Amino acid sequence: METSRTPKSYLTHIPVRSPLEADALSKESTWNILRLVRQAGAQGASADELVKSLRLPPSAVYSTLKELRRLEFVSVLPHENKRKGERKRRFVCERTTWGKYRIDGAFLDAINYEGITEQVTEGLGGALSQVLGRLFDEFGKRPRLLQYLPVAEEGRICPICGRNHEASDFAFAVVLAALDAYIMESADFLGLLRKKAYAR
């Protein structure tokens, strides 16, 4: 079920959007199933493989997978992406990034409608891509960082979204760490808050 290396988890939480999701994720078996499906990467994991790996009753695995599909945490691997001759359903992780923060819906609607999100994206987009491009290279050169570099393999590219989920998580983790440090520790940002009367 695993490829050459189990994908890294750079972010340590899954955003929950509703009480239904919270209820589904309250069970340890659900977390274990999600973890193994995610680790299986682009090739996915079958229910039989999950039953065998986790030593859970088949009925529990099937019902959990059904619930995770309904909540869009996992999806069925498209037929054309299965191994030749395989008939069993294989499940892949639907969420591209597990640790992405959830933003209040009304606030998000407002800033999207007013073009604020687009303004920030335009301001950061090109520069952020350049910095992240350099970081992928930098992690490949430094022994201490190399262990955290996402694996670039065709087999790691999700057949649903066309991206390597591990690389997306890596980018989110780097950017979130940098934003947290900037907002909480930067003299520049503190100066902005003072200028706008949000700090003294």
MARVEX-655294 format. One record per residue: x, y, z negated of N, C-alpha, C in turn; residue number from 0. Coordinates in steps of 0.05 Angstrom, whole numbers, plus 5000, padded with zeros to 4 digits. Example, Ala and Ser with C-alpha at 12.3 -4.5 7.8 and 13.67 -1.06 7.14 Angstrom:
BEGIN
LOFI  nxx  nyy  nzz caxx cayy cazz  cxx  cyy  czz  nr
LOFI 5264 4886 4844 5246 4910 4844 5264 4934 4844   0
LOFI 5257 4955 4858 5273 4979 4857 5258 5001 4843   1
This chain:
BEGIN
LOFI  nxx  nyy  nzz caxx cayy cazz  cxx  cyy  czz  nr
LOFI 5016 4976 5000 5000 5000 5000 5017 5025 5000   0
LOFI 5041 5024 4989 5058 5048 4988 5076 5050 5012   1
LOFI 5083 5075 5020 5102 5080 5041 5129 5080 5028   2
LOFI 5150 5092 5041 5177 5090 5031 5180 5102 5003   3
LOFI 5164 5122 4995 5165 5133 4969 5138 5143 4961   4
LOFI 5130 5140 4936 5105 5150 4927 5105 5180 4928   5
LOFI 5084 5193 4939 5083 5222 4940 5086 5235 4912   6
LOFI 5100 5257 4911 5104 5272 4886 5078 5286 4879   7
LOFI 5073 5290 4853 5052 5307 4844 5065 5333 4833   8
LOFI 5062 5354 4848 5074 5380 4841 5055 5396 4822   9
LOFI 5029 5390 4825 5009 5405 4810 4994 5385 4793  10
LOFI 4987 5393 4769 4978 5373 4749 4949 5373 4743  11
LOFI 4933 5386 4759 4904 5386 4754 4888 5384 4780  12
LOFI 4863 5376 4777 4845 5375 4800 4823 5396 4794  13
LOFI 4819 5415 4812 4797 5434 4806 4770 5420 4807  14
LOFI 4753 5427 4788 4726 5415 4786 4706 5437 4792  15
LOFI 4688 5431 4811 4670 5451 4821 4642 5449 4809  16
LOFI 4636 5427 4796 4608 5423 4786 4608 5403 4763  17
LOFI 4586 5403 4748 4583 5383 4727 4584 5354 4738  18
LOFI 4574 5350 4762 4575 5323 4774 4604 5314 4778  19
LOFI 4621 5332 4787 4649 5325 4791 4662 5320 4763  20
LOFI 4655 5336 4744 4667 5333 4717 4659 5305 4706  21
LOFI 4634 5298 4710 4625 5272 4700 4639 5249 4714  22
LOFI 4643 5251 4741 4657 5230 4756 4686 5227 4747  23
LOFI 4699 5250 4741 4727 5250 4734 4732 5245 4704  24
LOFI 4710 5241 4689 4714 5236 4660 4723 5208 4654  25
LOFI 4722 5191 4674 4730 5162 4670 4759 5157 4678  26
LOFI 4773 5143 4661 4801 5137 4667 4804 5121 4693  27
LOFI 4785 5102 4698 4786 5086 4722 4784 5103 4747  28
LOFI 4768 5124 4746 4765 5142 4769 4792 5156 4775  29
LOFI 4805 5165 4754 4831 5178 4758 4851 5158 4770  30
LOFI 4851 5133 4760 4869 5113 4770 4864 5107 4800  31
LOFI 4839 5105 4807 4831 5100 4835 4840 5123 4853  32
LOFI 4835 5148 4844 4843 5171 4859 4874 5172 4862  33
LOFI 4888 5166 4841 4917 5166 4842 4928 5146 4862  34
LOFI 4917 5122 4863 4926 5102 4882 4919 5108 4910  35
LOFI 4895 5120 4914 4887 5128 4942 4906 5150 4951  36
LOFI 4912 5168 4934 4930 5190 4942 4958 5179 4948  37
LOFI 4967 5161 4931 4994 5149 4936 4995 5133 4961  38
LOFI 4973 5122 4970 4972 5106 4995 4977 5124 5019  39
LOFI 4972 5150 5016 4978 5169 5037 4960 5165 5061  40
LOFI 4971 5170 5085 4956 5171 5110 4945 5143 5117  41
LOFI 4957 5122 5108 4947 5095 5115 4923 5086 5098  42
LOFI 4918 5100 5077 4895 5094 5060 4898 5069 5044  43
LOFI 4878 5064 5027 4877 5041 5010 4850 5028 5013  44
LOFI 4849 5001 5013 4823 4987 5015 4813 4982 4986  45
LOFI 4787 4977 4984 4775 4971 4958 4788 4946 4946  46
LOFI 4794 4925 4963 4807 4901 4953 4834 4907 4941  47
LOFI 4850 4925 4954 4876 4932 4943 4873 4946 4916  48
LOFI 4853 4963 4914 4849 4977 4889 4840 4958 4867  49
LOFI 4823 4939 4873 4814 4919 4854 4838 4903 4843  50
LOFI 4855 4895 4862 4879 4879 4855 4899 4895 4838  51
LOFI 4904 4920 4847 4924 4936 4833 4915 4944 4805  52
LOFI 4890 4951 4802 4880 4961 4777 4866 4940 4759  53
LOFI 4862 4916 4770 4849 4895 4756 4822 4904 4745  54
LOFI 4806 4916 4762 4780 4925 4755 4759 4908 4770  55
LOFI 4735 4906 4759 4714 4891 4773 4708 4904 4800  56
LOFI 4704 4888 4821 4698 4899 4848 4675 4918 4847  57
LOFI 4654 4912 4832 4631 4930 4831 4638 4958 4821  58
LOFI 4656 4959 4801 4665 4985 4790 4680 5001 4811  59
LOFI 4698 4987 4826 4714 5001 4846 4696 5011 4869  60
LOFI 4678 4994 4878 4660 5002 4900 4642 5026 4892  61
LOFI 4631 5025 4868 4613 5046 4859 4629 5072 4855  62
LOFI 4653 5070 4846 4670 5094 4842 4677 5106 4869  63
LOFI 4684 5089 4888 4691 5099 4915 4667 5113 4928  64
LOFI 4644 5101 4924 4619 5113 4935 4615 5141 4923  65
LOFI 4619 5143 4897 4615 5169 4884 4637 5189 4893  66
LOFI 4661 5180 4896 4683 5198 4905 4679 5207 4933  67
LOFI 4667 5190 4950 4660 5198 4977 4638 5219 4977  68
LOFI 4618 5215 4961 4596 5234 4959 4606 5261 4950  69
LOFI 4625 5262 4932 4636 5287 4922 4659 5298 4939  70
LOFI 4666 5284 4961 4686 5292 4980 4714 5292 4969  71
LOFI 4720 5275 4950 4747 5271 4940 4762 5251 4959  72
LOFI 4747 5232 4969 4759 5213 4988 4741 5210 5012  73
LOFI 4752 5200 5034 4736 5194 5058 4746 5168 5070  74
LOFI 4731 5157 5088 4738 5132 5102 4757 5139 5124  75
LOFI 4779 5123 5126 4799 5127 5147 4785 5121 5174  76
LOFI 4788 5140 5193 4776 5135 5220 4786 5109 5232  77
LOFI 4768 5095 5247 4774 5069 5258 4800 5070 5275  78
LOFI 4804 5091 5290 4828 5092 5308 4854 5094 5293  79
LOFI 4853 5101 5267 4877 5103 5250 4883 5078 5234  80
LOFI 4866 5058 5236 4870 5033 5221 4892 5017 5235  81
LOFI 4903 4998 5220 4922 4979 5232 4906 4961 5252  82
LOFI 4920 4953 5272 4907 4937 5293 4895 4911 5281  83
LOFI 4870 4907 5287 4856 4883 5279 4844 4884 5251  84
LOFI 4849 4906 5236 4839 4908 5209 4810 4917 5209  85
LOFI 4793 4903 5193 4765 4909 5193 4756 4923 5167  86
LOFI 4771 4920 5146 4763 4931 5120 4765 4962 5121  87
LOFI 4746 4974 5106 4747 5003 5103 4772 5010 5087  88
LOFI 4785 5032 5096 4808 5043 5081 4801 5071 5073  89
LOFI 4808 5079 5049 4800 5105 5038 4825 5123 5036  90
LOFI 4821 5148 5043 4843 5168 5041 4833 5191 5024  91
LOFI 4852 5205 5013 4845 5228 4996 4836 5251 5014  92
LOFI 4812 5262 5008 4800 5283 5024 4811 5311 5017  93
LOFI 4816 5315 4992 4826 5342 4983 4855 5345 4992  94
LOFI 4860 5366 5007 4888 5370 5016 4906 5378 4993  95
LOFI 4896 5394 4975 4912 5402 4952 4897 5398 4926  96
LOFI 4908 5382 4908 4895 5375 4884 4896 5397 4863  97
LOFI 4916 5414 4864 4919 5433 4843 4911 5461 4850  98
LOFI 4898 5465 4873 4891 5492 4881 4871 5504 4861  99
LOFI 4875 5528 4853 4857 5541 4834 4830 5545 4847 100
LOFI 4809 5543 4832 4782 5549 4841 4776 5578 4834 101
LOFI 4765 5592 4853 4758 5620 4849 4728 5623 4847 102
LOFI 4719 5640 4829 4690 5644 4825 4677 5649 4852 103
LOFI 4655 5635 4858 4642 5636 4884 4633 5664 4892 104
LOFI 4620 5678 4874 4610 5705 4880 4632 5725 4885 105
LOFI 4654 5723 4869 4677 5740 4873 4690 5734 4900 106
LOFI 4693 5708 4907 4705 5700 4932 4689 5710 4955 107
LOFI 4662 5707 4954 4645 5717 4975 4648 5746 4979 108
LOFI 4650 5761 4957 4653 5790 4959 4679 5799 4972 109
LOFI 4701 5787 4963 4727 5795 4975 4731 5785 5003 110
LOFI 4718 5763 5010 4719 5754 5038 4702 5772 5056 111
LOFI 4678 5779 5046 4660 5796 5062 4672 5823 5067 112
LOFI 4686 5834 5046 4697 5861 5049 4725 5861 5062 113
LOFI 4735 5838 5070 4760 5836 5084 4785 5837 5066 114
LOFI 4781 5835 5040 4804 5837 5021 4823 5813 5025 115
LOFI 4811 5789 5027 4828 5765 5030 4844 5767 5055 116
LOFI 4833 5777 5077 4847 5780 5102 4870 5801 5100 117
LOFI 4865 5822 5085 4886 5843 5080 4910 5830 5067 118
LOFI 4905 5815 5045 4927 5803 5030 4941 5782 5048 119
LOFI 4926 5766 5062 4938 5746 5080 4956 5759 5101 120
LOFI 4946 5781 5113 4962 5795 5134 4987 5806 5121 121
LOFI 4985 5816 5097 5008 5828 5084 5029 5808 5076 122
LOFI 5020 5784 5068 5039 5764 5058 5046 5743 5079 123
LOFI 5028 5737 5098 5030 5714 5115 5057 5709 5128 124
LOFI 5066 5727 5145 5091 5723 5159 5115 5720 5140 125
LOFI 5117 5738 5121 5139 5738 5102 5139 5712 5086 126
LOFI 5115 5703 5077 5113 5679 5061 5121 5654 5077 127
LOFI 5113 5653 5102 5122 5631 5119 5152 5630 5122 128
LOFI 5164 5653 5126 5194 5654 5128 5207 5644 5103 129
LOFI 5197 5654 5080 5209 5646 5054 5206 5616 5050 130
LOFI 5181 5605 5055 5177 5577 5051 5193 5560 5070 131
LOFI 5197 5569 5095 5214 5555 5114 5242 5553 5103 132
LOFI 5252 5575 5092 5280 5574 5081 5281 5555 5057 133
LOFI 5259 5555 5041 5259 5537 5017 5259 5508 5024 134
LOFI 5244 5500 5045 5245 5472 5054 5274 5465 5061 135
LOFI 5288 5483 5075 5316 5478 5082 5334 5477 5057 136
LOFI 5329 5496 5039 5345 5498 5014 5343 5473 4997 137
LOFI 5318 5463 4994 5314 5439 4978 5328 5415 4990 138
LOFI 5331 5415 5016 5345 5393 5030 5375 5393 5026 139
LOFI 5386 5416 5018 5415 5419 5015 5425 5416 4986 140
LOFI 5407 5420 4967 5416 5420 4939 5409 5394 4925 141
LOFI 5429 5379 4915 5423 5353 4903 5402 5353 4881 142
LOFI 5402 5374 4864 5383 5375 4842 5354 5378 4853 143
LOFI 5351 5391 4876 5325 5397 4887 5315 5377 4907 144
LOFI 5334 5362 4918 5327 5343 4940 5306 5323 4932 145
LOFI 5306 5315 4906 5286 5295 4897 5258 5306 4899 146
LOFI 5254 5332 4900 5228 5345 4901 5219 5352 4929 147
LOFI 5236 5348 4948 5229 5355 4976 5208 5335 4987 148
LOFI 5186 5344 4998 5166 5326 5009 5179 5309 5032 149
LOFI 5170 5285 5034 5180 5267 5055 5166 5275 5082 150
LOFI 5182 5279 5102 5171 5286 5129 5171 5261 5146 151
LOFI 5148 5247 5146 5144 5223 5162 5117 5224 5175 152
LOFI 5115 5213 5199 5090 5212 5213 5069 5198 5197 153
LOFI 5077 5177 5182 5058 5162 5165 5047 5177 5142 154
LOFI 5058 5201 5136 5049 5217 5114 5029 5238 5123 155
LOFI 5024 5240 5149 5005 5261 5159 4977 5250 5157 156
LOFI 4960 5265 5144 4932 5257 5140 4917 5256 5166 157
LOFI 4903 5233 5171 4888 5231 5196 4863 5248 5196 158
LOFI 4855 5258 5173 4831 5275 5171 4837 5304 5177 159
LOFI 4857 5315 5163 4863 5343 5166 4888 5349 5183 160
LOFI 4904 5328 5189 4928 5332 5206 4951 5345 5191 161
LOFI 4951 5344 5165 4973 5356 5149 4985 5335 5130 162
LOFI 5009 5341 5121 5022 5325 5100 5013 5337 5074 163
LOFI 4996 5323 5058 4986 5334 5033 5008 5340 5013 164
LOFI 5029 5324 5013 5051 5329 4995 5064 5355 5000 165
LOFI 5068 5362 5026 5080 5387 5034 5062 5411 5026 166
LOFI 5036 5408 5029 5017 5429 5020 5019 5433 4990 167
LOFI 5019 5411 4974 5022 5413 4945 5048 5427 4938 168
LOFI 5069 5420 4951 5096 5431 4946 5095 5462 4950 169
LOFI 5083 5471 4973 5082 5499 4978 5065 5514 4958 170
LOFI 5041 5502 4950 5025 5514 4930 5040 5517 4904 171
LOFI 5054 5496 4896 5068 5496 4870 5089 5518 4870 172
LOFI 5105 5520 4891 5126 5541 4893 5114 5569 4891 173
LOFI 5093 5573 4908 5080 5600 4909 5067 5607 4882 174
LOFI 5053 5588 4870 5040 5593 4844 5060 5599 4822 175
LOFI 5082 5584 4822 5103 5589 4802 5114 5618 4806 176
LOFI 5119 5625 4831 5130 5652 4836 5110 5674 4829 177
LOFI 5084 5670 4836 5064 5690 4830 5060 5693 4800 178
LOFI 5061 5670 4786 5058 5671 4757 5081 5687 4744 179
LOFI 5105 5682 4753 5129 5696 4743 5127 5726 4750 180
LOFI 5118 5732 4774 5116 5760 4783 5095 5775 4766 181
LOFI 5071 5763 4763 5050 5777 4750 5055 5779 4720 182
LOFI 5067 5759 4707 5071 5759 4679 5097 5772 4670 183
LOFI 5118 5773 4687 5144 5781 4678 5157 5804 4694 184
LOFI 5146 5811 4717 5158 5830 4735 5154 5859 4725 185
LOFI 5176 5874 4724 5174 5903 4717 5158 5918 4739 186
LOFI 5161 5909 4764 5146 5922 4786 5116 5920 4781 187
LOFI 5107 5896 4774 5078 5892 4770 5068 5907 4745 188
LOFI 5085 5907 4724 5078 5922 4700 5075 5951 4706 189
LOFI 5094 5961 4723 5092 5989 4732 5067 5996 4747 190
LOFI 5058 5977 4764 5033 5981 4778 5009 5982 4759 191
LOFI 5009 5964 4739 4987 5964 4719 4987 5990 4704 192
LOFI 5010 6000 4696 5011 6026 4682 5001 6048 4699 193
LOFI 5009 6048 4724 5000 6069 4743 4970 6069 4746 194
LOFI 4957 6046 4745 4928 6043 4748 4914 6043 4721 195
LOFI 4928 6049 4699 4917 6051 4672 4907 6023 4662 196
LOFI 4920 6001 4671 4914 5975 4661 4935 5964 4641 197
LOFI 4954 5981 4634 4975 5974 4615 4987 5999 4603 198
LOFI 5001 5996 4581 5014 6020 4569 5044 6015 4565 199
